[in-house]
Amino acid sequence: MSGILLAARNLSVRFGGVLAVNNVSFDVRRGEVFTLIGPNGAGKTTVFNLISRIYDPTSGTLEFNGRALGDVPPHQIAPLGIARTFQNIELFEHATVLQNLLIGRHIRRRTGVWKELVFTRGVREAERDTRRKVEEVIDLLELQHHRDALVAGLPYGVRKVVELARALCTEPKLLLLDEPSSGLNVEETEDMAFWIQDIQRDLGVTILMVEHDMGLVSKVSDRVLAMNQGEVLALGSPAEVQSHPGVIEAYLGSVDDVSSLRRENHKEAA
């Protein structure tokens, strides 16, 4: 890993009288898995929405790959190299898995309307390239069996993988994963961890993740940023952040409360 891919400086966003994000700064290095954690309402998804240009910051700046994001319209974020999945799956349910992935690949097409209409040699070559890239993603995430299935008929866990696959078809430099293990069982979560590691290692994609499953966070993250009530609590390795007193208090109550709970549990076990 070398260099900074995404830089957030003094980000704040206010919705009426609510300060959802307050003076948050962090860097995401190229090639790492960087995870945002925190209780519900901590501001994690708001940070994602700032990066995706769904929201404008009240103050502060974002820079991606050396370019300021403040003047980038939302529809140019994906072509710029930032892809995203959502906590609530956003797919075309009455299209097949293959069709959903081809839609994701559409932003990389460079052929014009008239060339598409007459299906020139360049268009045919672009179509072959598109199909090849999509099939590589299908193989990577083991979706061969579901290629021609309608999304509406797939189990929830498979749909989560399809959404991840569609994001990868855009060839992102930065992949935003919003709670990738949400709704998954233990086995599916283990598979998700495996795929995240493959995406980082084999594809060289930098990953910024929001996640509540601390087992997954510990397994795949290089660094973790803990937030609470819109502010930064701690930044460091997964072990460092999980043992930070402020993080423990945000999740479980005061450090004294946690110590008392541990003593009570110890007495009951004895």
C-alpha angles and dihedrals in degrees: 000000000000135000133012119282099178126026123188116189125190094329116189131166128182127196105196105301095346119097100207096175121023123195097320119176130177143139128226112209123217113269099012135116106234117186133199115208134175142118122292111293093026093126099253098128090042088060089052090051091051091053091046089050091238086124131031116224117246086220138349133054142261124205124188122191090340095312126109110239095204093091097039113106116227094250090059096055095086095047087049089062106266119119129179144196123201135228087232105050114249109197137134096259097192093052126079125257090253092051092050091052093047089053088054090052092051094090090066094057113109101181120113129237096257093049089050091052094054093035097228125196090263091054091050091051091048090050091052090049091049092050092047093052092047092049090052090056091046090053093045094053095036095240096140093112091054099042096113098030122113111249092228090066097050126102115257094251092054091049089055089056092047090055089050089049093051090052090051091052089068088064095234127196088202123034118198112204114191107201097323093185095050109129094005126125123233095270093047090049090053089051090049090053090051092051094046089054091048092049091051097043105033101031097033092228118158112228130208110187138185109204142161099189101094092193090061091042092054093046101051109020125101092188135007132207115200118205134187129180091352096307136102114259103173142346127199144078118339091257094048094050096044091053094047110117093225092054092048090050093048091054104032109016129260121348088246090054091051092049091050091049090051091050091050091049090049091052092050091049090050 
